[in-house]
Structure formats: C-alpha cells, structure tokens
Amino acid sequence: MSLSRRHAFGALGCMFCAVAVTPPRPADAAGGVPKTDLTPDQALARLMYGNRRFVADQPIQPDIGSARRRALSAGQAPYATIVACADSRSAPETLVGAGLGEIFVTRVAGNTVPAPDLASIAYAVDVLGTPLIAVLGHESCGAVAAAVAVVTQGLVVPPIMQPMLGPLIFAVNAVRNQPGDLLDNAVRENARQGARQLSRQPEFAEKIAAGKLKIVAARYDLDEGQITLLDT
Ligand SMILES: [Zn+2]
C-alpha cells in the first residue's frame, strides 16, 4: 500500500470506528484483529451455507453476546463484503446468518456503487482483508422498478432521487430487448454490472489475478429467501 493510500485510510479511521484517527500501520489496520484466513472460495461457501440455513428456517444464530462485543471492540476482520440494496427486506446479515464483525456491508437503494461506497469497499478489502465481494440485487427492487418506469413510461422522479437512478437506467437499457420480465432482467443485469465495475478497479483486479479476491453477483429471492449466484 502506498504511503498516500495509508494516509487516506487513516483519515477514514474515525468514520469506521475501528481504528484511531491517526493513520494505521498495515499490521494493525484492522485494530489488531488478524485478517480472516478464509480463501475467496471458502468465504463464498460460508456465505451460501448461511443462506441455505436461512432458507431452511434453521438460521445460524450468531454470537452477539457481551464477550463477542468486547472482543470486537479491538477491531474487525469480516470475511466478506456485501454490496446490498437499502430495501428493508434484504438485510444481508439476516439473509446469511452473520453476526457482529462477520460481514462488511454497503447499502444504497439499487445496490449500486457510488464513489463513497467504492472507497468503503476498498477499505474493507485492502485494510480489513475481506477476500470476497458479493453484489446482491433482489427480486422486485423498487429502485430498479423506478428505473424501468423512467425508461418505458417516461416517469419523472424528484431531483433528490435522480442520482440513484443513473446506473440503474443503464442496466435497464442493457436488457430492454431481452425476453422475459424486464424488471427481473434489470435486477440481474444491475448486479452483474456492479460486479464488473468492481472487478475493473485496478487494485481489485490485481488481487483477483493473485487469487486473493473474488467478486460475484447474486440475486436474492424475496419469498424463497434464496441467494442465487449470477454469471458475470
Ligand atoms: Zn432494492
């Protein structure tokens, strides 16, 4: 990591509440907590196992007790980063049975990756050492539905919501002429585009090539509860 990037992450320290405001040294950037030793594939298997338990109505009951909280006050070493929608039905911790300190999550409506979220994801990968990023779209996403309505019906959204829709409209247009349900096709395409966007980041591409990072796209089915991986 370059000196300038160390300083950049140091400036984020108070924001993430895990490290001091002073720039962290690489060795203690996760607050003294060892980074996960899971490989990208092992991290993905753990995520999917947690979801299978959730689907089967036998969710993992993560340890959220006081001892765990105290241990985590020293730092964090999550095993996965999840890029999810802000939708109240798609909280990743619930869907995979993850407790405190296990997954690092960014959430905006439409599970896109605006610049501040990209910085957060880079923090999770570079400093906290997560070996997996999952971009998680979901069935009947309202944000994607709004983008579909903009494209197909000329819906006009309030200016305050417009920044949310740009990448979603791009995804809708990419699948507009495909057979099947346009909304669901766009949900899938949007997740794929998010994964591709992240995979193109030079720092992430380098880690992917070295086998240290995996980036996947996925769709969450609201009623079935199942997370399905998508080809990217
Ligand atoms: Zn959504």
Boltz pocket constraint, residues with backbone or C-beta under 6 A from the ligand:
constraints:
  - pocket:
      binder: B
      contacts: [[A, 85], [A, 86], [A, 87], [A, 109], [A, 110], [A, 111], [A, 138], [A, 140], [A, 141], [A, 142], [A, 143], [A, 144]]
      max_distance: 6.0
